[in-house]
Amino acid sequence: MSRSVVYLIAIPILVGASCTLSWGAEAKDDSPWSAEHFAGLELRGIGPAFMSGRIADVAIHPEDDNLWYVAVGSGGVWKTRNAGVTWTPIFD
């Protein structure tokens, strides 16, 4: 048999075998938006955003960038000591 005949027979067999193997394998989602990346997160209240959705004023301490006071449109004032990670109400 000549080399070209062997290639003509072997190439379709190899291509068919590789397609069969890839169909049986599950495709892994490497996207940064896949569900496994967000599995440990849960919904939590973060402060003024749930009061009215409108921020009236923000005051940041001049010497401590982590200390903020936020006045919301509904009349409440919130304070954070960690640059907005957690909030405590001063008065509602």
N, C-alpha and C positions, 0 to 999 in steps of 0.2 A: 504494500500500500504506500502510496506517496504521502508526503508530509501534508499537503494541502487537504487531502481527503480526511486524514486524521483530525486536522483542525476543524474541518467542517462538521465532523461527527462529535468531537469533544466539546466544542464551544457551546452548542445548544444544551448539552447535558449539564455542563457546569453552571450555566446561567439558570436553568430550570431548578437545579438543586439549591442554588443560593436564594432564589425567590421563595422556594418552599420553606427554607430555614427562616427567612426574615418574616414570613407571614405568621409563623407560630410564636415569634417573640413579641413580648409586650414592649411598646415604645415608652421609654422613660421620659417624663416631662422635666426638663432641666430649666424651665422658665422660672425666673425669680417670682412670678405671680402664681405659682402652683399652690394647691391647698396645703401641702405638707409644710410650707414655710410659715403659714398663718395658723397652724393648728393650736398653738399655745396661747394665742391672743383671745381676749374676751372683752366685751363691751363694758366700759366703765364711765361714770360721770367725771368730767375733767374740770368742771367749774362754770365760769360765766357763760360758756357757750350754750348751756342748757337753760339759762335763766330767760333770756329774751332773744338772744342772737345778735344783739346790737351793743357794741362797746361804746360807751360815752366818753371815757377818758382813761388814759394809762399814765401812771407815774412810776418811774424807776429810780431807785435810790442812787444818788450821785456817786457814792463810794462803793456800793455793793450791787453789782449788776444782776445778782440773783434775787434781790428783794424787789418785788413789784406790787403795786396796788392798782386794781382795775375797777372802774365804776361802770356798771351796766345800765342799759336804758330803762330797766324796770325799777331802778332805785337801789339795788344792792351794791355793796362794795366787797371785793374779794382780795385776798392777800396770798402771795406765793413767796416762799423762801428759796425755791430751787428753779427759778427761771421758767415757771409755768408747768412743771411736771405734775405737781399737786397743788390744790387750791383749798383755802379755808375761808368761810364767809366771816367778814368782820361784822356786818349787819345786813339784814335782808330787807 
